[in-house]
């Protein structure tokens, strides 16, 4: 399994791909409100991507034994964790929505997700959002030499669990570059038992390594399941969940966040 280290020129292109995604998220912040449909959000985001010379990375994305993904963003509401398909659902005051946006710009991918409050949310939901966002930054701050991906995973897991939430096991962060999913995988947790760890690989961090770090956090238990559309993933206990994601590059010093405005 090969980890592709990026050159300074490739990182510059990835930074532009990430910047375009960040602009689309800025549009989402303004558009997410009670009464809007997830399909309308999809149209807004796709327009931003194309207006900036990028194409949607998710549109038509293939999956084994499933139809290709039919939209330009993933829009996951409340108990929906990831891969929600935009459609006629109308957002209501007090909802939360996780929006995942990917771009392809000059052959490189930018990938970022954010969970937004719709209108006014309760204090407990606001705490979940704030803790989940901070978990992303905990992982980013751990993404420094001479750490390994295991160290990043453990930092996120420890932070989330000490705040009383669960880390999703089935889905992980991942390398990003010319492909949406490359090596290394970057889990948000790490198994404790020796037998559990036997098939897990911890990659040493190296300058030029690029990956999407994406804590997925449940207010309840960590288990999830996939719906009949073969894409949308929900919490098994129907508890609220969040998804925050940035694409970053490892450097000799602090990590470079590629999906900031």
MARGU-391942 format. One record per residue (C-alpha): x, y, z; residue in three letters; residue number from 1. Coordinates in nm, 3 decimals. Layout:
rec east X, north Y, up Z, r ALA, k NUM $
...
//
This chain:
rec east 0.000, north 0.000, up 0.000, r UNK, k 1 $
rec east 0.163, north 0.319, up -0.125, r UNK, k 2 $
rec east 0.132, north 0.663, up 0.027, r UNK, k 3 $
rec east 0.181, north 0.928, up -0.241, r UNK, k 4 $
rec east 0.380, north 1.222, up -0.107, r UNK, k 5 $
rec east 0.295, north 1.547, up -0.284, r UNK, k 6 $
rec east 0.541, north 1.794, up -0.432, r UNK, k 7 $
rec east 0.515, north 2.168, up -0.355, r UNK, k 8 $
rec east 0.355, north 2.219, up -0.698, r UNK, k 9 $
rec east 0.097, north 1.948, up -0.634, r UNK, k 10 $
rec east 0.023, north 2.092, up -0.290, r UNK, k 11 $
rec east -0.040, north 2.432, up -0.447, r UNK, k 12 $
rec east -0.300, north 2.276, up -0.677, r UNK, k 13 $
rec east -0.457, north 2.089, up -0.387, r UNK, k 14 $
rec east -0.471, north 2.415, up -0.192, r UNK, k 15 $
rec east -0.676, north 2.569, up -0.473, r UNK, k 16 $
rec east -0.905, north 2.264, up -0.486, r UNK, k 17 $
rec east -0.951, north 2.300, up -0.111, r UNK, k 18 $
rec east -1.010, north 2.675, up -0.129, r UNK, k 19 $
rec east -1.292, north 2.618, up -0.377, r UNK, k 20 $
rec east -1.453, north 2.371, up -0.138, r UNK, k 21 $
rec east -1.420, north 2.629, up 0.140, r UNK, k 22 $
rec east -1.599, north 2.889, up -0.075, r UNK, k 23 $
rec east -1.881, north 2.638, up -0.130, r UNK, k 24 $
rec east -1.904, north 2.587, up 0.247, r UNK, k 25 $
rec east -1.926, north 2.962, up 0.296, r UNK, k 26 $
rec east -2.228, north 2.953, up 0.064, r UNK, k 27 $
rec east -2.374, north 2.669, up 0.270, r UNK, k 28 $
rec east -2.341, north 2.870, up 0.593, r UNK, k 29 $
rec east -2.552, north 3.142, up 0.436, r UNK, k 30 $
rec east -2.804, north 2.907, up 0.276, r UNK, k 31 $
rec east -2.872, north 2.663, up 0.563, r UNK, k 32 $
rec east -3.193, north 2.780, up 0.730, r UNK, k 33 $
rec east -3.542, north 2.651, up 0.809, r UNK, k 34 $
rec east -3.749, north 2.599, up 0.494, r UNK, k 35 $
rec east -3.466, north 2.522, up 0.252, r UNK, k 36 $
rec east -3.447, north 2.177, up 0.091, r UNK, k 37 $
rec east -3.136, north 1.966, up 0.070, r UNK, k 38 $
rec east -3.175, north 1.965, up -0.309, r UNK, k 39 $
rec east -3.154, north 2.345, up -0.309, r UNK, k 40 $
rec east -2.832, north 2.326, up -0.109, r UNK, k 41 $
rec east -2.696, north 2.079, up -0.362, r UNK, k 42 $
rec east -2.768, north 2.319, up -0.648, r UNK, k 43 $
rec east -2.601, north 2.610, up -0.470, r UNK, k 44 $
rec east -2.286, north 2.411, up -0.390, r UNK, k 45 $
rec east -2.254, north 2.266, up -0.740, r UNK, k 46 $
rec east -2.289, north 2.612, up -0.892, r UNK, k 47 $
rec east -2.008, north 2.746, up -0.673, r UNK, k 48 $
rec east -1.778, north 2.456, up -0.765, r UNK, k 49 $
rec east -1.834, north 2.494, up -1.138, r UNK, k 50 $
rec east -1.813, north 2.874, up -1.129, r UNK, k 51 $
rec east -1.463, north 2.837, up -0.982, r UNK, k 52 $
rec east -1.343, north 2.593, up -1.245, r UNK, k 53 $
rec east -1.389, north 2.273, up -1.045, r UNK, k 54 $
rec east -1.615, north 1.973, up -1.090, r UNK, k 55 $
rec east -1.805, north 1.793, up -0.810, r UNK, k 56 $
rec east -1.599, north 1.500, up -0.684, r UNK, k 57 $
rec east -1.901, north 1.311, up -0.550, r UNK, k 58 $
rec east -2.132, north 1.327, up -0.851, r UNK, k 59 $
rec east -2.141, north 0.982, up -1.009, r UNK, k 60 $
rec east -1.900, north 0.840, up -0.753, r UNK, k 61 $
rec east -1.907, north 0.458, up -0.785, r UNK, k 62 $
rec east -1.974, north 0.209, up -0.509, r UNK, k 63 $
rec east -1.977, north -0.169, up -0.527, r UNK, k 64 $
rec east -2.328, north -0.315, up -0.556, r UNK, k 65 $
rec east -2.486, north 0.031, up -0.544, r UNK, k 66 $
rec east -2.595, north 0.296, up -0.793, r UNK, k 67 $
rec east -2.341, north 0.574, up -0.846, r UNK, k 68 $
rec east -2.387, north 0.867, up -0.609, r UNK, k 69 $
rec east -2.650, north 1.092, up -0.770, r UNK, k 70 $
rec east -2.563, north 1.434, up -0.627, r UNK, k 71 $
rec east -2.281, north 1.685, up -0.586, r UNK, k 72 $
rec east -2.287, north 1.701, up -0.205, r UNK, k 73 $
rec east -2.373, north 1.466, up 0.077, r UNK, k 74 $
rec east -2.645, north 1.617, up 0.296, r UNK, k 75 $
rec east -2.706, north 1.422, up 0.617, r UNK, k 76 $
rec east -2.970, north 1.544, up 0.864, r UNK, k 77 $
rec east -2.991, north 1.472, up 1.240, r UNK, k 78 $
rec east -2.938, north 1.095, up 1.287, r UNK, k 79 $
rec east -2.794, north 1.064, up 0.936, r UNK, k 80 $
rec east -2.417, north 1.042, up 0.972, r UNK, k 81 $
rec east -2.274, north 1.049, up 0.618, r UNK, k 82 $
rec east -2.362, north 1.000, up 0.250, r UNK, k 83 $
rec east -2.712, north 1.145, up 0.272, r UNK, k 84 $
rec east -2.860, north 1.204, up -0.074, r UNK, k 85 $
rec east -3.001, north 1.555, up -0.131, r UNK, k 86 $
rec east -3.368, north 1.570, up -0.224, r UNK, k 87 $
rec east -3.702, north 1.715, up -0.121, r UNK, k 88 $
rec east -3.639, north 1.709, up 0.256, r UNK, k 89 $
rec east -3.713, north 2.049, up 0.408, r UNK, k 90 $
rec east -3.490, north 2.162, up 0.694, r UNK, k 91 $
rec east -3.663, north 2.257, up 1.018, r UNK, k 92 $
rec east -3.566, north 2.484, up 1.305, r UNK, k 93 $
rec east -3.356, north 2.283, up 1.550, r UNK, k 94 $
rec east -3.221, north 2.036, up 1.293, r UNK, k 95 $
rec east -2.853, north 1.981, up 1.231, r UNK, k 96 $
rec east -2.715, north 1.899, up 0.886, r UNK, k 97 $
rec east -2.376, north 1.760, up 0.790, r UNK, k 98 $
rec east -2.270, north 1.875, up 0.444, r UNK, k 99 $
rec east -1.977, north 1.702, up 0.274, r UNK, k 100 $
rec east -1.834, north 1.872, up -0.035, r UNK, k 101 $
rec east -1.564, north 1.748, up -0.270, r UNK, k 102 $
rec east -1.406, north 1.924, up -0.567, r UNK, k 103 $
rec east -1.179, north 1.817, up -0.850, r UNK, k 104 $
rec east -0.953, north 2.096, up -0.972, r UNK, k 105 $
rec east -0.680, north 2.035, up -1.232, r UNK, k 106 $
rec east -0.676, north 1.666, up -1.142, r UNK, k 107 $
rec east -0.661, north 1.700, up -0.764, r UNK, k 108 $
rec east -0.930, north 1.659, up -0.499, r UNK, k 109 $
rec east -1.037, north 1.887, up -0.215, r UNK, k 110 $
rec east -1.263, north 1.736, up 0.052, r UNK, k 111 $
rec east -1.427, north 1.896, up 0.355, r UNK, k 112 $
rec east -1.740, north 1.844, up 0.565, r UNK, k 113 $
rec east -1.911, north 2.056, up 0.827, r UNK, k 114 $
rec east -2.215, north 2.013, up 1.050, r UNK, k 115 $
rec east -2.442, north 2.317, up 1.065, r UNK, k 116 $
rec east -2.717, north 2.415, up 1.306, r UNK, k 117 $
rec east -3.048, north 2.496, up 1.137, r UNK, k 118 $
rec east -3.196, north 2.798, up 1.310, r UNK, k 119 $
rec east -3.190, north 2.771, up 1.690, r UNK, k 120 $
rec east -3.068, north 2.447, up 1.849, r UNK, k 121 $
rec east -3.072, north 2.336, up 2.211, r UNK, k 122 $
rec east -2.780, north 2.386, up 2.447, r UNK, k 123 $
rec east -2.703, north 2.013, up 2.440, r UNK, k 124 $
rec east -2.691, north 2.008, up 2.060, r UNK, k 125 $
rec east -2.468, north 2.316, up 2.055, r UNK, k 126 $
rec east -2.233, north 2.139, up 2.295, r UNK, k 127 $
rec east -2.221, north 1.836, up 2.064, r UNK, k 128 $
rec east -2.137, north 2.060, up 1.767, r UNK, k 129 $
rec east -1.866, north 2.251, up 1.952, r UNK, k 130 $
rec east -1.705, north 1.936, up 2.092, r UNK, k 131 $
rec east -1.710, north 1.766, up 1.753, r UNK, k 132 $
rec east -1.549, north 2.063, up 1.577, r UNK, k 133 $
rec east -1.281, north 2.079, up 1.845, r UNK, k 134 $
rec east -1.216, north 1.705, up 1.796, r UNK, k 135 $
rec east -1.122, north 1.783, up 1.435, r UNK, k 136 $
rec east -0.871, north 2.045, up 1.552, r UNK, k 137 $
rec east -0.734, north 1.804, up 1.813, r UNK, k 138 $
rec east -0.660, north 1.562, up 1.528, r UNK, k 139 $
rec east -0.506, north 1.836, up 1.317, r UNK, k 140 $
rec east -0.279, north 1.947, up 1.602, r UNK, k 141 $
rec east -0.168, north 1.584, up 1.647, r UNK, k 142 $
rec east -0.076, north 1.561, up 1.276, r UNK, k 143 $
rec east 0.288, north 1.654, up 1.326, r UNK, k 144 $
rec east 0.622, north 1.476, up 1.303, r UNK, k 145 $
rec east 0.727, north 1.232, up 1.444, r UNK, k 146 $
rec east 0.372, north 1.108, up 1.511, r UNK, k 147 $
rec east 0.199, north 0.822, up 1.331, r UNK, k 148 $
rec east -0.163, north 0.791, up 1.221, r UNK, k 149 $
rec east -0.224, north 0.589, up 1.539, r UNK, k 150 $
rec east -0.132, north 0.894, up 1.747, r UNK, k 151 $
rec east -0.382, north 1.108, up 1.556, r UNK, k 152 $
rec east -0.655, north 0.847, up 1.604, r UNK, k 153 $
rec east -0.591, north 0.814, up 1.976, r UNK, k 154 $
rec east -0.589, north 1.191, up 2.027, r UNK, k 155 $
rec east -0.932, north 1.222, up 1.867, r UNK, k 156 $
rec east -1.076, north 0.921, up 2.050, r UNK, k 157 $
rec east -0.953, north 1.033, up 2.390, r UNK, k 158 $
rec east -1.092, north 1.384, up 2.346, r UNK, k 159 $
rec east -1.433, north 1.267, up 2.224, r UNK, k 160 $
rec east -1.482, north 0.997, up 2.486, r UNK, k 161 $
rec east -1.376, north 1.217, up 2.776, r UNK, k 162 $
rec east -1.663, north 1.447, up 2.674, r UNK, k 163 $
rec east -1.914, north 1.160, up 2.688, r UNK, k 164 $
rec east -1.968, north 1.096, up 2.317, r UNK, k 165 $
rec east -1.896, north 0.796, up 2.089, r UNK, k 166 $
rec east -1.657, north 0.768, up 1.796, r UNK, k 167 $
rec east -1.789, north 0.588, up 1.488, r UNK, k 168 $
rec east -1.583, north 0.277, up 1.410, r UNK, k 169 $
rec east -1.682, north 0.185, up 1.054, r UNK, k 170 $
rec east -1.569, north 0.501, up 0.871, r UNK, k 171 $
rec east -1.231, north 0.670, up 0.873, r UNK, k 172 $
rec east -1.030, north 0.958, up 0.739, r UNK, k 173 $
rec east -0.834, north 0.885, up 0.425, r UNK, k 174 $
rec east -0.556, north 0.998, up 0.198, r UNK, k 175 $
rec east -0.654, north 1.252, up -0.069, r UNK, k 176 $
rec east -0.476, north 1.350, up -0.389, r UNK, k 177 $
rec east -0.547, north 1.261, up -0.747, r UNK, k 178 $
rec east -0.804, north 1.017, up -0.606, r UNK, k 179 $
rec east -1.077, north 1.079, up -0.352, r UNK, k 180 $
rec east -0.959, north 0.785, up -0.142, r UNK, k 181 $
rec east -0.589, north 0.704, up -0.117, r UNK, k 182 $
rec east -0.361, north 0.571, up 0.154, r UNK, k 183 $
rec east -0.324, north 0.627, up 0.441, r UNK, k 184 $
rec east -0.642, north 0.544, up 0.626, r UNK, k 185 $
rec east -0.666, north 0.762, up 0.936, r UNK, k 186 $
rec east -0.915, north 0.618, up 1.189, r UNK, k 187 $
rec east -1.073, north 0.830, up 1.461, r UNK, k 188 $
rec east -1.013, north 0.555, up 1.719, r UNK, k 189 $
rec east -0.760, north 0.279, up 1.781, r UNK, k 190 $
rec east -0.827, north -0.072, up 1.914, r UNK, k 191 $
rec east -0.675, north -0.154, up 2.252, r UNK, k 192 $
rec east -0.629, north -0.530, up 2.243, r UNK, k 193 $
rec east -0.329, north -0.684, up 2.066, r UNK, k 194 $
rec east -0.552, north -0.927, up 1.877, r UNK, k 195 $
rec east -0.779, north -0.644, up 1.760, r UNK, k 196 $
rec east -0.479, north -0.446, up 1.633, r UNK, k 197 $
rec east -0.321, north -0.726, up 1.431, r UNK, k 198 $
rec east -0.458, north -0.609, up 1.094, r UNK, k 199 $
rec east -0.427, north -0.238, up 1.161, r UNK, k 200 $
rec east -0.153, north -0.029, up 1.002, r UNK, k 201 $
rec east -0.014, north 0.284, up 1.166, r UNK, k 202 $
rec east 0.160, north 0.501, up 0.908, r UNK, k 203 $
rec east 0.448, north 0.728, up 1.010, r UNK, k 204 $
rec east 0.367, north 1.085, up 0.913, r UNK, k 205 $
rec east 0.593, north 1.230, up 0.643, r UNK, k 206 $
rec east 0.616, north 1.573, up 0.478, r UNK, k 207 $
rec east 0.402, north 1.577, up 0.164, r UNK, k 208 $
rec east 0.148, north 1.329, up 0.301, r UNK, k 209 $
rec east -0.206, north 1.456, up 0.249, r UNK, k 210 $
rec east -0.522, north 1.324, up 0.408, r UNK, k 211 $
rec east -0.877, north 1.415, up 0.498, r UNK, k 212 $
rec east -0.922, north 1.403, up 0.873, r UNK, k 213 $
rec east -1.289, north 1.354, up 0.960, r UNK, k 214 $
rec east -1.411, north 1.273, up 1.311, r UNK, k 215 $
rec east -1.762, north 1.125, up 1.306, r UNK, k 216 $
rec east -1.922, north 1.151, up 1.646, r UNK, k 217 $
rec east -2.245, north 1.015, up 1.789, r UNK, k 218 $
rec east -2.433, north 1.154, up 2.087, r UNK, k 219 $
rec east -2.535, north 0.795, up 2.168, r UNK, k 220 $
rec east -2.372, north 0.463, up 2.091, r UNK, k 221 $
rec east -2.114, north 0.424, up 1.812, r UNK, k 222 $
rec east -2.301, north 0.168, up 1.598, r UNK, k 223 $
rec east -2.436, north 0.269, up 1.255, r UNK, k 224 $
rec east -2.628, north 0.108, up 0.971, r UNK, k 225 $
rec east -2.683, north 0.177, up 0.603, r UNK, k 226 $
rec east -3.030, north 0.254, up 0.467, r UNK, k 227 $
rec east -3.196, north 0.084, up 0.171, r UNK, k 228 $
rec east -3.073, north 0.352, up -0.072, r UNK, k 229 $
rec east -2.729, north 0.188, up -0.027, r UNK, k 230 $
rec east -2.569, north 0.521, up 0.060, r UNK, k 231 $
rec east -2.719, north 0.698, up 0.362, r UNK, k 232 $
rec east -2.563, north 0.591, up 0.694, r UNK, k 233 $
rec east -2.757, north 0.651, up 1.017, r UNK, k 234 $
rec east -2.689, north 0.590, up 1.384, r UNK, k 235 $
rec east -2.834, north 0.258, up 1.488, r UNK, k 236 $
rec east -2.991, north 0.407, up 1.800, r UNK, k 237 $
rec east -3.110, north 0.715, up 1.602, r UNK, k 238 $
rec east -2.907, north 0.951, up 1.819, r UNK, k 239 $
rec east -2.778, north 1.277, up 1.674, r UNK, k 240 $
rec east -2.439, north 1.266, up 1.504, r UNK, k 241 $
rec east -2.185, north 1.504, up 1.353, r UNK, k 242 $
rec east -1.920, north 1.505, up 1.083, r UNK, k 243 $
rec east -1.639, north 1.760, up 1.059, r UNK, k 244 $
rec east -1.360, north 1.728, up 0.802, r UNK, k 245 $
rec east -1.060, north 1.915, up 0.665, r UNK, k 246 $
rec east -0.801, north 1.805, up 0.411, r UNK, k 247 $
rec east -0.452, north 1.867, up 0.546, r UNK, k 248 $
rec east -0.090, north 1.831, up 0.437, r UNK, k 249 $
rec east 0.191, north 1.717, up 0.664, r UNK, k 250 $
rec east 0.495, north 1.945, up 0.675, r UNK, k 251 $
rec east 0.819, north 1.965, up 0.872, r UNK, k 252 $
rec east 0.630, north 2.191, up 1.113, r UNK, k 253 $
rec east 0.261, north 2.256, up 1.167, r UNK, k 254 $
rec east 0.015, north 2.084, up 0.931, r UNK, k 255 $
rec east -0.119, north 2.288, up 0.640, r UNK, k 256 $
rec east -0.500, north 2.295, up 0.630, r UNK, k 257 $
rec east -0.586, north 2.287, up 0.259, r UNK, k 258 $
rec east -0.962, north 2.343, up 0.286, r UNK, k 259 $
rec east -0.969, north 2.680, up 0.456, r UNK, k 260 $
rec east -1.096, north 2.991, up 0.269, r UNK, k 261 $
//
